[in-house]
Amino acid sequence: KLEILAGALEKARVARIYINDTPTTEIDTPRSSISPRAPEIIALTILPEQIGLVIGSGGKTINKIKDESGVTDITIEDDGTVFITGKNGTAATAAAAIKNLTRQYQVGEEVSVTITKVATFGAFAKLDDYHEGLIHISEIAPFRLDDMAGVLTEGEVVTVKVSKVEEGKIGLSIKQIDPTFAERKGLTAKS
């Protein structure tokens, strides 16, 4: 009986070694991409409080991401785990959209923004497809500006530093990253 068990264990060991060696002899390295017919599954994590933001009112946001990316499915768990299923790169496109939507800007971060609206107190700027910030007039030059005339124009792209993030509102500063910005625009301090 002991010889039968020893023989079976030896055959199992030989089979295990063969199985472990077979993948490398059949395929030298893993494939760089999966078959276009195989579904891709991407998992990412968002904050649980961002789940409503991703789903949107009546599911509008998540349905828009599904439609624009062409994914098969997006599932969000209560803990913030997001599973995205698609083919031919659609899952990666949807994952990028969700990452952009849930991105949290940090104070001190440098970003190129596009001015969307100029007001008397400053300018609104688009950080990405989902986020907008305010460049207050006091954050443009290291000296006092009386008005925004000729300072910034809609569509202009400028580099800013995130100066504050409070309750979803993003404050931006040009003077922290480029103190000479206003002077190059021909603006000077009034004495």
Accessible surface in RSA format (square Angstrom, percent):
REM  Atomic radii and reference values for relative SASA: ProtOr
REM  Chains: A
REM  Algorithm: Lee & Richards
REM  Probe-radius: 1.40
REM  Slices: 20
REM RES _ NUM      All-atoms   Total-Side   Main-Chain    Non-polar    All polar
REM                ABS   REL    ABS   REL    ABS   REL    ABS   REL    ABS   REL
RES LYS A   1   204.62  99.8 173.62 106.5  31.00  73.8 118.67 106.8  85.95  91.6
RES LEU A   2   138.81  77.3 133.33  95.4   5.47  13.8 135.47  95.1   3.34   9.0
RES GLU A   3   141.68  81.3 128.69  97.4  12.98  30.9  66.28 128.2  75.39  61.6
RES ILE A   4   133.60  76.0 125.21  93.3   8.39  20.2 131.47  94.7   2.13   5.8
RES LEU A   5    99.82  55.6  97.10  69.5   2.71   6.8  99.56  69.9   0.25   0.7
RES ALA A   6    59.29  54.5  49.44  76.3   9.85  22.4  54.11  76.2   5.18  13.7
RES GLY A   7    32.80  40.5   0.00   N/A  32.80  40.5  31.64  86.8   1.16   2.6
RES ALA A   8    55.15  50.7  43.63  67.3  11.52  26.2  49.17  69.2   5.97  15.8
RES LEU A   9   112.69  62.8 107.54  76.9   5.15  13.0 108.13  75.9   4.56  12.3
RES GLU A  10    80.76  46.4  77.99  59.0   2.77   6.6  47.50  91.9  33.25  27.2
RES LYS A  11   157.40  76.8 151.06  92.7   6.34  15.1  95.58  86.0  61.83  65.9
RES ALA A  12    52.06  47.9  41.17  63.5  10.90  24.8  48.62  68.5   3.44   9.1
RES ARG A  13   104.30  43.8 103.90  53.0   0.40   1.0  43.96  60.1  60.34  36.6
RES VAL A  14    81.77  53.8  80.05  72.5   1.72   4.1  80.81  70.2   0.96   2.6
RES ALA A  15    47.84  44.0  42.07  64.9   5.77  13.1  47.70  67.2   0.14   0.4
RES ARG A  16   136.06  57.1 133.47  68.0   2.60   6.2  58.24  79.6  77.82  47.2
RES ILE A  17    80.10  45.6  79.00  58.9   1.10   2.7  80.10  57.7   0.00   0.0
RES TYR A  18   152.93  71.4 148.35  84.4   4.58  11.9 110.83  83.3  42.10  51.9
RES ILE A  19   112.44  64.0 110.15  82.1   2.29   5.5 111.36  80.2   1.08   2.9
RES ASN A  20    99.62  68.7  80.93  78.2  18.69  45.0  23.40  56.3  76.22  73.7
RES ASP A  21    76.80  53.8  76.11  75.8   0.69   1.6  21.53  50.7  55.28  55.1
RES THR A  22    38.95  27.7  36.46  37.0   2.49   5.9  37.79  50.8   1.16   1.7
RES PRO A  23    79.02  57.6  71.38  65.1   7.65  27.8  78.32  64.7   0.71   4.4
RES THR A  24    88.75  63.1  81.67  82.8   7.08  16.9  68.75  92.3  20.00  30.2
RES THR A  25   103.96  73.9  72.02  73.0  31.94  76.1  71.35  95.8  32.61  49.3
RES GLU A  26   131.46  75.5 100.71  76.2  30.75  73.2  28.14  54.4 103.32  84.4
RES ILE A  27    80.74  45.9  71.04  52.9   9.69  23.4  75.05  54.0   5.69  15.4
RES ASP A  28   123.71  86.7  97.45  97.0  26.26  62.1  30.68  72.2  93.03  92.8
RES THR A  29    95.59  68.0  89.48  90.7   6.10  14.5  63.98  85.9  31.60  47.8
RES PRO A  30   124.15  90.5 102.21  93.2  21.94  79.7 111.41  92.0  12.74  79.2
RES ARG A  31   183.97  77.2 153.55  78.3  30.42  72.4  58.07  79.4 125.90  76.3
RES SER A  32   124.02 104.8  77.73 103.7  46.29 106.6  57.62 122.7  66.40  93.0
RES SER A  33    81.41  68.8  66.11  88.2  15.30  35.2  45.27  96.4  36.13  50.6
RES ILE A  34    92.64  52.7  77.46  57.7  15.19  36.6  81.46  58.7  11.18  30.4
RES SER A  35    46.74  39.5  33.68  44.9  13.06  30.1  39.18  83.4   7.57  10.6
RES PRO A  36    87.58  63.8  78.54  71.6   9.04  32.9  84.68  69.9   2.90  18.0
RES ARG A  37   191.92  80.6 179.99  91.8  11.93  28.4  77.85 106.4 114.07  69.1
RES ALA A  38    34.89  32.1  29.31  45.2   5.58  12.7  33.71  47.5   1.18   3.1
RES PRO A  39    76.48  55.7  64.53  58.8  11.95  43.4  64.53  53.3  11.95  74.3
RES GLU A  40    46.06  26.4  43.71  33.1   2.36   5.6  12.46  24.1  33.61  27.4
RES ILE A  41   118.41  67.4  86.28  64.3  32.12  77.4  86.28  62.1  32.12  87.2
RES ILE A  42    50.29  28.6  47.28  35.2   3.01   7.3  50.29  36.2   0.00   0.0
RES ALA A  43    64.13  59.0  35.33  54.5  28.79  65.5  35.41  49.9  28.71  76.1
RES LEU A  44    20.50  11.4  11.82   8.5   8.68  21.8  20.48  14.4   0.01   0.0
RES THR A  45   104.48  74.3  75.31  76.3  29.18  69.5  50.22  67.5  54.26  82.0
RES ILE A  46     9.43   5.4   1.93   1.4   7.50  18.1   8.01   5.8   1.43   3.9
RES LEU A  47    72.56  40.4  71.58  51.2   0.99   2.5  71.80  50.4   0.77   2.1
RES PRO A  48    71.45  52.1  61.75  56.3   9.70  35.3  62.10  51.3   9.35  58.1
RES GLU A  49   136.26  78.2 100.20  75.8  36.06  85.9  66.26 128.2  70.01  57.2
RES GLN A  50    19.33  10.8  18.55  13.6   0.78   1.8   9.43  20.1   9.89   7.5
RES ILE A  51    31.65  18.0  31.65  23.6   0.00   0.0  31.65  22.8   0.00   0.0
RES GLY A  52    50.13  61.8   0.00   N/A  50.13  61.8  38.67 106.1  11.46  25.7
RES LEU A  53    91.59  51.0  78.37  56.1  13.22  33.2  85.85  60.3   5.74  15.4
RES VAL A  54     0.00   0.0   0.00   0.0   0.00   0.0   0.00   0.0   0.00   0.0
RES ILE A  55    67.63  38.5  67.63  50.4   0.00   0.0  67.63  48.7   0.00   0.0
RES GLY A  56    18.60  22.9   0.00   N/A  18.60  22.9  10.57  29.0   8.02  18.0
RES SER A  57    90.76  76.7  71.09  94.9  19.68  45.3  47.61 101.4  43.15  60.5
RES GLY A  58    83.14 102.5   0.00   N/A  83.14 102.5  45.65 125.3  37.49  84.0
RES GLY A  59    11.56  14.3   0.00   N/A  11.56  14.3   9.53  26.1   2.03   4.5
RES LYS A  60   149.62  73.0 141.71  86.9   7.91  18.8  91.51  82.4  58.11  61.9
RES THR A  61    35.32  25.1  31.87  32.3   3.45   8.2  13.86  18.6  21.46  32.4
RES ILE A  62    18.53  10.5  18.53  13.8   0.00   0.0  18.53  13.3   0.00   0.0
RES ASN A  63    71.88  49.6  71.56  69.2   0.32   0.8  19.72  47.5  52.16  50.4
RES LYS A  64   122.55  59.8 117.22  71.9   5.33  12.7  67.27  60.6  55.28  58.9
RES ILE A  65     6.14   3.5   4.23   3.1   1.91   4.6   5.98   4.3   0.16   0.4
RES LYS A  66    56.74  27.7  53.98  33.1   2.76   6.6  19.76  17.8  36.98  39.4
RES ASP A  67   119.53  83.7  90.85  90.4  28.68  67.8  31.70  74.6  87.83  87.6
RES GLU A  68   124.38  71.4  87.65  66.3  36.73  87.5  46.87  90.7  77.51  63.3
RES SER A  69    12.95  10.9   2.43   3.2  10.52  24.2   4.52   9.6   8.43  11.8
RES GLY A  70    50.20  61.9   0.00   N/A  50.20  61.9  29.54  81.1  20.65  46.3
RES VAL A  71    14.98   9.9   0.00   0.0  14.98  36.1   0.00   0.0  14.98  40.6
RES THR A  72   101.46  72.2  71.65  72.6  29.81  71.1  61.37  82.4  40.09  60.6
RES ASP A  73    59.77  41.9  59.70  59.4   0.06   0.1  16.36  38.5  43.40  43.3
RES ILE A  74     9.44   5.4   0.00   0.0   9.44  22.8   0.00   0.0   9.44  25.6
RES THR A  75    56.67  40.3  53.37  54.1   3.30   7.9  42.91  57.6  13.76  20.8
RES ILE A  76    33.46  19.0   4.72   3.5  28.74  69.3   4.72   3.4  28.74  78.0
RES GLU A  77    78.31  45.0  75.18  56.9   3.12   7.4  19.52  37.8  58.79  48.0
RES ASP A  78   137.57  96.4 121.61 121.0  15.96  37.7  38.71  91.1  98.87  98.6
RES ASP A  79    93.93  65.8  76.68  76.3  17.24  40.8  44.85 105.6  49.07  48.9
RES GLY A  80     0.00   0.0   0.00   N/A   0.00   0.0   0.00   0.0   0.00   0.0
RES THR A  81    28.88  20.5  28.88  29.3   0.00   0.0  17.00  22.8  11.87  18.0
RES VAL A  82     0.00   0.0   0.00   0.0   0.00   0.0   0.00   0.0   0.00   0.0
RES PHE A  83    78.13  39.1  77.08  47.7   1.06   2.7  77.08  46.7   1.06   3.0
RES ILE A  84     0.00   0.0   0.00   0.0   0.00   0.0   0.00   0.0   0.00   0.0
RES THR A  85    34.14  24.3  34.14  34.6   0.00   0.0  18.68  25.1  15.46  23.4
RES GLY A  86     0.18   0.2   0.00   N/A   0.18   0.2   0.18   0.5   0.00   0.0
RES LYS A  87    92.62  45.2  89.38  54.8   3.24   7.7  45.51  41.0  47.11  50.2
RES ASN A  88   114.89  79.2  75.10  72.6  39.79  95.8  39.64  95.4  75.24  72.7
RES GLY A  89    29.65  36.6   0.00   N/A  29.65  36.6  24.57  67.4   5.09  11.4
RES THR A  90    29.88  21.3  28.66  29.1   1.21   2.9  29.76  40.0   0.12   0.2
RES ALA A  91     0.00   0.0   0.00   0.0   0.00   0.0   0.00   0.0   0.00   0.0
RES ALA A  92    53.16  48.9  47.19  72.8   5.97  13.6  48.60  68.4   4.55  12.1
RES THR A  93    76.65  54.5  69.09  70.0   7.56  18.0  49.31  66.2  27.33  41.3
RES ALA A  94     0.00   0.0   0.00   0.0   0.00   0.0   0.00   0.0   0.00   0.0
RES ALA A  95     4.99   4.6   4.99   7.7   0.00   0.0   4.99   7.0   0.00   0.0
RES ALA A  96    50.52  46.4  45.45  70.1   5.06  11.5  49.59  69.8   0.92   2.4
RES ALA A  97    23.02  21.2  18.71  28.9   4.31   9.8  22.12  31.2   0.90   2.4
RES ILE A  98     0.00   0.0   0.00   0.0   0.00   0.0   0.00   0.0   0.00   0.0
RES LYS A  99   121.47  59.3 114.74  70.4   6.73  16.0  63.48  57.1  57.99  61.8
RES ASN A 100    65.79  45.4  65.57  63.4   0.22   0.5   0.54   1.3  65.25  63.1
RES LEU A 101    11.21   6.2  10.17   7.3   1.04   2.6  10.17   7.1   1.04   2.8
RES THR A 102    15.05  10.7   8.46   8.6   6.60  15.7   1.52   2.0  13.53  20.5
RES ARG A 103    97.91  41.1  85.00  43.3  12.90  30.7  31.01  42.4  66.90  40.5
RES GLN A 104   103.01  57.6  85.20  62.3  17.81  42.4  27.45  58.4  75.57  57.3
RES TYR A 105     7.00   3.3   1.22   0.7   5.78  15.0   0.22   0.2   6.77   8.3
RES GLN A 106   111.88  62.6 110.49  80.7   1.40   3.3  47.77 101.7  64.11  48.6
RES VAL A 107    99.36  65.4  74.00  67.0  25.36  61.1  74.00  64.3  25.36  68.8
RES GLY A 108    38.21  47.1   0.00   N/A  38.21  47.1  23.50  64.5  14.71  33.0
RES GLU A 109    44.05  25.3  33.90  25.6  10.15  24.2  32.78  63.4  11.27   9.2
RES GLU A 110   110.22  63.3  83.35  63.1  26.88  64.0  21.49  41.6  88.73  72.4
RES VAL A 111    19.35  12.7  13.09  11.8   6.26  15.1  19.24  16.7   0.11   0.3
RES SER A 112    72.10  60.9  52.62  70.2  19.48  44.9  26.87  57.2  45.23  63.4
RES VAL A 113     1.59   1.0   0.00   0.0   1.59   3.8   1.59   1.4   0.00   0.0
RES THR A 114    48.97  34.8  48.97  49.6   0.00   0.0  25.58  34.4  23.39  35.4
RES ILE A 115     2.02   1.1   0.00   0.0   2.02   4.9   0.00   0.0   2.02   5.5
RES THR A 116    51.80  36.8  33.43  33.9  18.36  43.8  36.62  49.2  15.18  22.9
RES LYS A 117   118.23  57.7 118.23  72.5   0.00   0.0  63.53  57.2  54.70  58.3
RES VAL A 118    48.50  31.9  27.12  24.6  21.37  51.5  27.12  23.6  21.37  58.0
RES ALA A 119    20.47  18.8   9.99  15.4  10.48  23.8  20.27  28.5   0.20   0.5
RES THR A 120   120.65  85.8 106.41 107.9  14.24  33.9  88.52 118.9  32.13  48.6
RES PHE A 121    91.25  45.7  87.44  54.2   3.81   9.9  91.25  55.3   0.00   0.0
RES GLY A 122     0.00   0.0   0.00   N/A   0.00   0.0   0.00   0.0   0.00   0.0
RES ALA A 123     0.00   0.0   0.00   0.0   0.00   0.0   0.00   0.0   0.00   0.0
RES PHE A 124    57.88  29.0  57.88  35.9   0.00   0.0  57.88  35.1   0.00   0.0
RES ALA A 125     0.00   0.0   0.00   0.0   0.00   0.0   0.00   0.0   0.00   0.0
RES LYS A 126    91.43  44.6  87.89  53.9   3.54   8.4  39.63  35.7  51.80  55.2
RES LEU A 127    15.33   8.5   0.00   0.0  15.33  38.5   0.22   0.2  15.11  40.7
RES ASP A 128    31.14  21.8  20.12  20.0  11.02  26.1  29.27  68.9   1.87   1.9
RES ASP A 129   113.93  79.8  84.06  83.7  29.88  70.6  17.70  41.6  96.23  96.0
RES TYR A 130    86.03  40.2  50.46  28.7  35.57  92.5  40.85  30.7  45.18  55.7
RES HIS A 131    34.74  19.0  28.20  19.6   6.54  16.7  23.64  24.4  11.10  12.9
RES GLU A 132    91.76  52.7  72.51  54.9  19.25  45.8  26.13  50.5  65.64  53.6
RES GLY A 133     4.35   5.4   0.00   N/A   4.35   5.4   4.35  11.9   0.00   0.0
RES LEU A 134    52.57  29.3  49.97  35.7   2.61   6.5  49.97  35.1   2.61   7.0
RES ILE A 135     0.00   0.0   0.00   0.0   0.00   0.0   0.00   0.0   0.00   0.0
RES HIS A 136    76.98  42.1  76.54  53.2   0.44   1.1  54.25  55.9  22.73  26.4
RES ILE A 137    25.40  14.5  24.34  18.1   1.06   2.5  24.34  17.5   1.06   2.9
RES SER A 138    60.16  50.8  49.02  65.4  11.14  25.7  45.89  97.7  14.27  20.0
RES GLU A 139    39.27  22.5  39.27  29.7   0.00   0.0   8.66  16.7  30.61  25.0
RES ILE A 140     0.17   0.1   0.00   0.0   0.17   0.4   0.00   0.0   0.17   0.4
RES ALA A 141     2.21   2.0   0.00   0.0   2.21   5.0   0.02   0.0   2.19   5.8
RES PRO A 142    80.66  58.8  44.82  40.9  35.84 130.3  49.28  40.7  31.37 195.0
RES PHE A 143    36.95  18.5  22.78  14.1  14.17  36.9  33.16  20.1   3.79  10.8
RES ARG A 144   195.87  82.2 172.20  87.8  23.67  56.4  76.64 104.7 119.23  72.3
RES LEU A 145    18.57  10.3   8.39   6.0  10.18  25.6   9.76   6.9   8.81  23.7
RES ASP A 146    88.84  62.2  56.68  56.4  32.15  76.0  28.09  66.1  60.75  60.6
RES ASP A 147    83.43  58.4  78.46  78.1   4.98  11.8  29.37  69.1  54.06  53.9
RES MET A 148    10.95   5.7   6.15   4.1   4.80  11.4   6.59   5.6   4.36   5.8
RES ALA A 149    76.25  70.1  52.40  80.9  23.84  54.2  64.87  91.4  11.37  30.1
RES GLY A 150    61.12  75.4   0.00   N/A  61.12  75.4  37.13 101.9  23.99  53.7
RES VAL A 151     0.46   0.3   0.46   0.4   0.00   0.0   0.46   0.4   0.00   0.0
RES LEU A 152     5.97   3.3   0.00   0.0   5.97  15.0   0.03   0.0   5.94  16.0
RES THR A 153    80.19  57.0  77.52  78.6   2.67   6.4  64.81  87.1  15.38  23.2
RES GLU A 154   119.25  68.5  93.43  70.7  25.83  61.5  27.81  53.8  91.45  74.7
RES GLY A 155    49.98  61.6   0.00   N/A  49.98  61.6  30.09  82.6  19.89  44.5
RES GLU A 156    39.03  22.4  28.68  21.7  10.34  24.6  27.89  53.9  11.14   9.1
RES VAL A 157    96.84  63.7  71.65  64.9  25.19  60.7  71.65  62.3  25.19  68.3
RES VAL A 158    11.48   7.6   5.50   5.0   5.98  14.4  11.48  10.0   0.00   0.0
RES THR A 159    65.25  46.4  57.06  57.9   8.18  19.5  31.75  42.6  33.50  50.6
RES VAL A 160     0.00   0.0   0.00   0.0   0.00   0.0   0.00   0.0   0.00   0.0
RES LYS A 161    52.97  25.8  52.97  32.5   0.00   0.0   5.99   5.4  46.98  50.0
RES VAL A 162     0.40   0.3   0.00   0.0   0.40   1.0   0.00   0.0   0.40   1.1
RES SER A 163    29.64  25.0  11.35  15.1  18.29  42.1   8.52  18.1  21.12  29.6
RES LYS A 164   111.60  54.4 111.53  68.4   0.07   0.2  58.39  52.6  53.20  56.7
RES VAL A 165    59.87  39.4  36.29  32.9  23.58  56.8  36.29  31.5  23.58  64.0
RES GLU A 166   106.93  61.4 100.83  76.3   6.10  14.5  39.77  76.9  67.17  54.8
RES GLU A 167   179.12 102.8 133.58 101.1  45.54 108.4  63.81 123.4 115.30  94.1
RES GLY A 168    71.23  87.8   0.00   N/A  71.23  87.8  38.35 105.2  32.88  73.6
RES LYS A 169   160.83  78.5 155.94  95.7   4.89  11.6 102.93  92.6  57.90  61.7
RES ILE A 170    14.54   8.3   8.64   6.4   5.90  14.2   9.44   6.8   5.09  13.8
RES GLY A 171     8.42  10.4   0.00   N/A   8.42  10.4   7.21  19.8   1.21   2.7
RES LEU A 172     1.03   0.6   0.00   0.0   1.03   2.6   0.00   0.0   1.03   2.8
RES SER A 173     0.00   0.0   0.00   0.0   0.00   0.0   0.00   0.0   0.00   0.0
RES ILE A 174     1.04   0.6   1.04   0.8   0.00   0.0   1.04   0.7   0.00   0.0
RES LYS A 175    64.23  31.3  58.70  36.0   5.53  13.2  23.60  21.2  40.63  43.3
RES GLN A 176    90.55  50.6  61.60  45.0  28.95  68.9  30.17  64.2  60.37  45.8
RES ILE A 177    45.23  25.7  18.56  13.8  26.66  64.3  21.19  15.3  24.03  65.2
RES ASP A 178    34.22  24.0  32.82  32.7   1.40   3.3  15.76  37.1  18.46  18.4
RES PRO A 179    73.56  53.6  71.79  65.4   1.76   6.4  71.79  59.3   1.76  11.0
RES THR A 180    66.54  47.3  66.54  67.5   0.00   0.0  56.60  76.0   9.94  15.0
RES PHE A 181    17.14   8.6  17.01  10.5   0.13   0.3  17.01  10.3   0.13   0.4
RES ALA A 182     0.10   0.1   0.04   0.1   0.07   0.2   0.04   0.1   0.07   0.2
RES GLU A 183    96.85  55.6  80.85  61.2  16.01  38.1  23.48  45.4  73.38  59.9
RES ARG A 184   158.77  66.7 119.32  60.8  39.46  93.9  76.72 104.9  82.05  49.7
RES LYS A 185    74.81  36.5  45.90  28.2  28.92  68.8  34.20  30.8  40.61  43.3
RES GLY A 186    61.29  75.6   0.00   N/A  61.29  75.6  34.25  94.0  27.05  60.6
RES LEU A 187    38.77  21.6  36.77  26.3   2.00   5.0  38.77  27.2   0.00   0.0
RES THR A 188    99.21  70.6  88.78  90.0  10.44  24.9  60.59  81.4  38.62  58.4
RES ALA A 189    61.97  57.0  39.60  61.1  22.38  50.9  39.88  56.2  22.09  58.5
RES LYS A 190   159.10  77.6 126.45  77.6  32.64  77.7  90.65  81.6  68.44  72.9
RES SER A 191   165.04 139.5  86.28 115.1  78.76 181.4  82.42 175.5  82.61 115.7
END  Absolute sums over single chains surface
CHAIN  1 A    12504.1      10019.2       2484.9       7333.7       5170.5
END  Absolute sums over all chains
TOTAL         12504.1      10019.2       2484.9       7333.7       5170.5
